[in-house]
Amino acid sequence: MDLQDQLKNLFPDHVSSEEPAEETNEPTLWLQDDPLICKYEKRKGKATTIIEGYTGADSDFKQLAKEIKQLLSVGGSFKNDQIIIQGDYRDRIMKFLQEKGFKTKRVGG
């Protein structure tokens, strides 16, 4: 018998009005004052989107890279304090970053 069943046995007339609080496993990222730079480049003839300018911890930036790659369902990497995404997704990435609370700046093209 779990705790809820025991409480129901002790207080049969009580109506529970509280809903259990949902916990989110989403870690909080450090938000900075300077904007993240979102630029477009062609590397070896292929379009790439590069995000740079994050001044927080590398682990936070890697987590952000993972979330962006999952959102867009594309490949990419994290190298030299830059997130490199395969393809031109500047608009969608900038919208996602702004929803997270980051300031963004569009560069190139």
Helices and strands as residue ranges (DSSP letters): H 3-10, E 36-43, E 46-52, H 58-72, E 76-79, E 82-86, H 90-100, E 104-107
